Amino acid sequence: MPLVLGVMGLPPVEVELLRIIVRLSSNLRSRWTVSESQSCDLLLVDGDGPAAERQAPPARFVVPMVPRGADAATLASCALARPIYAEEVVELLNKVTPNASPDDAAQVGARASLTRWPSQATLQRHPAHVRLAAALSKSAQSAESLAALGQVDVEACRAFLRLLAEEGALAWTREASSAPRAAATADARRQKQGLLSRIRRRLGLS
């Protein structure tokens, strides 16, 4: 079942470009389809249009389209710049993890980044929430790394991530396991030690 990229208030030429990118890109981690009406996993909206005019379909994440000359703070909050670059669309879509629940993602060390600024109600729940949200707007963080950055208890960070996920303000990415890399490093070390031992025996040094 493909994930759905929703579009709202975008010019037809941009919608068609997004369809081409989704259809032809070989770098997408999941299958995607573009829709202008059905509920979706990620919704792109015209950042210049009044919010009241948007009859938006339900979406897990909402991302505004903004001019490429927008200030850095706007772009850092997971907006997508226009004109559209294919690699930026792919990077944005790859941040969305299919079927990731708030509880699972917050507990397994997955990294989260903001898709939009949190609601005022969420920010006011804890004195550190504004600081934590600022950290998430700059780079993807796990609950553990966010706790270290914000000097906040890790359980408080997990609770904050759950709140953000519930209001659809997060995109999750899974961290690749380090086990295969560690095993490969250990194998390379053993091979190197074996080679050195054979050389030393041939030279009469052992």
HUHU-V614178 format. One record per residue. N is the residue number from 1. SS is DSSP state (@ for helix, = for strand, . for the rest). PHI is phi in degrees with one decimal (* if undefined). Layout:
n->N ss->SS phi->PHI
n->N ss->SS phi->PHI
This chain:
n->1 ss->. phi->*
n->2 ss->. phi->-73.1
n->3 ss->= phi->-75.0
n->4 ss->= phi->-114.9
n->5 ss->= phi->-97.0
n->6 ss->= phi->-88.9
n->7 ss->= phi->-131.0
n->8 ss->= phi->-143.8
n->9 ss->. phi->76.5
n->10 ss->. phi->-93.5
n->11 ss->. phi->-61.7
n->12 ss->@ phi->-54.3
n->13 ss->@ phi->-65.9
n->14 ss->@ phi->-71.5
n->15 ss->@ phi->-61.4
n->16 ss->@ phi->-65.8
n->17 ss->@ phi->-62.7
n->18 ss->@ phi->-63.2
n->19 ss->@ phi->-61.6
n->20 ss->@ phi->-65.5
n->21 ss->@ phi->-61.1
n->22 ss->@ phi->-64.5
n->23 ss->@ phi->-76.4
n->24 ss->@ phi->-103.4
n->25 ss->. phi->-67.4
n->26 ss->. phi->-96.8
n->27 ss->. phi->-102.7
n->28 ss->. phi->-75.6
n->29 ss->. phi->-79.3
n->30 ss->. phi->-132.4
n->31 ss->. phi->-76.9
n->32 ss->= phi->-129.6
n->33 ss->= phi->-134.4
n->34 ss->= phi->-104.0
n->35 ss->= phi->-135.9
n->36 ss->. phi->-103.8
n->37 ss->. phi->-142.4
n->38 ss->. phi->-78.8
n->39 ss->. phi->-58.6
n->40 ss->= phi->-141.7
n->41 ss->= phi->-83.9
n->42 ss->= phi->-140.0
n->43 ss->= phi->-114.5
n->44 ss->= phi->-94.8
n->45 ss->= phi->-126.3
n->46 ss->= phi->-72.8
n->47 ss->. phi->-65.9
n->48 ss->. phi->-89.8
n->49 ss->. phi->-85.6
n->50 ss->. phi->-62.4
n->51 ss->@ phi->-58.7
n->52 ss->@ phi->-66.5
n->53 ss->@ phi->-86.5
n->54 ss->. phi->-89.3
n->55 ss->. phi->-96.2
n->56 ss->. phi->-78.9
n->57 ss->. phi->-70.3
n->58 ss->. phi->-59.2
n->59 ss->= phi->-147.0
n->60 ss->= phi->-69.1
n->61 ss->= phi->-134.6
n->62 ss->= phi->-120.2
n->63 ss->= phi->-126.4
n->64 ss->= phi->-79.6
n->65 ss->= phi->-93.9
n->66 ss->= phi->-130.7
n->67 ss->= phi->-61.6
n->68 ss->. phi->-62.0
n->69 ss->. phi->-85.1
n->70 ss->. phi->-64.0
n->71 ss->. phi->-66.5
n->72 ss->@ phi->-60.2
n->73 ss->@ phi->-64.1
n->74 ss->@ phi->-66.2
n->75 ss->@ phi->-67.7
n->76 ss->@ phi->-68.4
n->77 ss->. phi->-87.4
n->78 ss->. phi->64.4
n->79 ss->. phi->-85.6
n->80 ss->= phi->-111.3
n->81 ss->= phi->-81.3
n->82 ss->= phi->-120.2
n->83 ss->. phi->-61.1
n->84 ss->. phi->-75.7
n->85 ss->. phi->-108.2
n->86 ss->@ phi->-58.0
n->87 ss->@ phi->-65.4
n->88 ss->@ phi->-74.0
n->89 ss->@ phi->-63.7
n->90 ss->@ phi->-62.1
n->91 ss->@ phi->-61.2
n->92 ss->@ phi->-64.0
n->93 ss->@ phi->-65.8
n->94 ss->@ phi->-70.8
n->95 ss->. phi->-76.6
n->96 ss->. phi->-87.5
n->97 ss->. phi->-93.4
n->98 ss->. phi->-66.3
n->99 ss->. phi->57.1
n->100 ss->. phi->-91.0
n->101 ss->. phi->-83.3
n->102 ss->@ phi->-55.5
n->103 ss->@ phi->-65.6
n->104 ss->@ phi->-61.9
n->105 ss->@ phi->-65.6
n->106 ss->@ phi->-72.7
n->107 ss->@ phi->-101.8
n->108 ss->. phi->-98.0
n->109 ss->. phi->83.8
n->110 ss->. phi->-65.2
n->111 ss->= phi->-101.2
n->112 ss->= phi->-122.6
n->113 ss->= phi->-134.7
n->114 ss->= phi->-73.9
n->115 ss->. phi->-98.7
n->116 ss->. phi->-162.4
n->117 ss->. phi->-68.9
n->118 ss->. phi->-64.1
n->119 ss->. phi->-67.3
n->120 ss->@ phi->-61.7
n->121 ss->@ phi->-62.3
n->122 ss->@ phi->-68.3
n->123 ss->@ phi->-65.0
n->124 ss->. phi->-84.7
n->125 ss->. phi->-72.7
n->126 ss->. phi->-150.4
n->127 ss->. phi->-59.9
n->128 ss->. phi->-90.3
n->129 ss->@ phi->-64.1
n->130 ss->@ phi->-64.6
n->131 ss->@ phi->-63.7
n->132 ss->@ phi->-67.7
n->133 ss->@ phi->-63.5
n->134 ss->@ phi->-62.6
n->135 ss->@ phi->-64.2
n->136 ss->@ phi->-67.9
n->137 ss->@ phi->-73.1
n->138 ss->@ phi->-90.3
n->139 ss->. phi->-161.2
n->140 ss->. phi->-68.5
n->141 ss->= phi->-136.3
n->142 ss->. phi->-87.0
n->143 ss->@ phi->-59.4
n->144 ss->@ phi->-69.2
n->145 ss->@ phi->-69.8
n->146 ss->@ phi->-66.5
n->147 ss->@ phi->-62.1
n->148 ss->@ phi->-67.7
n->149 ss->@ phi->-66.6
n->150 ss->@ phi->-90.1
n->151 ss->. phi->53.3
n->152 ss->. phi->-128.1
n->153 ss->. phi->-55.8
n->154 ss->@ phi->-62.6
n->155 ss->@ phi->-66.2
n->156 ss->@ phi->-66.1
n->157 ss->@ phi->-69.0
n->158 ss->@ phi->-61.8
n->159 ss->@ phi->-62.6
n->160 ss->@ phi->-63.8
n->161 ss->@ phi->-63.4
n->162 ss->@ phi->-63.5
n->163 ss->@ phi->-60.9
n->164 ss->@ phi->-65.4
n->165 ss->@ phi->-65.0
n->166 ss->@ phi->-63.4
n->167 ss->. phi->-95.4
n->168 ss->. phi->71.5
n->169 ss->. phi->-104.5
n->170 ss->= phi->-125.2
n->171 ss->= phi->-119.5
n->172 ss->= phi->-106.0
n->173 ss->= phi->-129.6
n->174 ss->. phi->-85.3
n->175 ss->. phi->-79.9
n->176 ss->. phi->-67.0
n->177 ss->. phi->-66.2
n->178 ss->. phi->-88.6
n->179 ss->@ phi->-62.6
n->180 ss->@ phi->-59.1
n->181 ss->@ phi->-65.5
n->182 ss->@ phi->-66.0
n->183 ss->@ phi->-65.1
n->184 ss->@ phi->-63.8
n->185 ss->@ phi->-63.7
n->186 ss->@ phi->-64.7
n->187 ss->@ phi->-61.9
n->188 ss->@ phi->-63.2
n->189 ss->@ phi->-65.1
n->190 ss->@ phi->-64.5
n->191 ss->@ phi->-63.1
n->192 ss->@ phi->-65.3
n->193 ss->@ phi->-64.7
n->194 ss->@ phi->-64.0
n->195 ss->@ phi->-64.0
n->196 ss->@ phi->-62.1
n->197 ss->@ phi->-64.5
n->198 ss->@ phi->-64.7
n->199 ss->@ phi->-63.1
n->200 ss->@ phi->-65.1
n->201 ss->@ phi->-65.7
n->202 ss->@ phi->-65.3
n->203 ss->. phi->-87.4
n->204 ss->. phi->70.8
n->205 ss->. phi->-98.3
n->206 ss->. phi->-140.1
